[in-house]
Each structure stands twice: as C-alpha cells, then as structure tokens.
Amino acid sequence: MIRIEAIWLATEPIDMRAGVDTALARVVKAFGAAQAHHAYLFAIVSSPSL
C-alpha cells in the first residue's frame, strides 16, 4: 500500500504530454522540493477538439 501523508494541489494547469521530469521540475519550483509520501495534483490543460 502506498502511504500518502499530504496532498498538494497545483494552481496552474500542466500539459501532461510534458512528462514526469517536467512535472517534477514544476513541483520543485512551486513547493521548493518534492517530499516523500506527498501527492501532487495538477489540472490538465484542455486541448481544442478536432
């Protein structure tokens, strides 16, 4: 079982195509560091329908 001690919600959406490294960089930039057992939630940038 994965233990989650805190959940952080990002206020700016992120393009999920950017990848894990970009998401981690956003976490570090916004929160100072990525903490163990903390979950980080991002809103998805919606793309226009084709």
Order of alpha helices (4+ residues) and beta strands (2+ residues): beta-alpha-beta
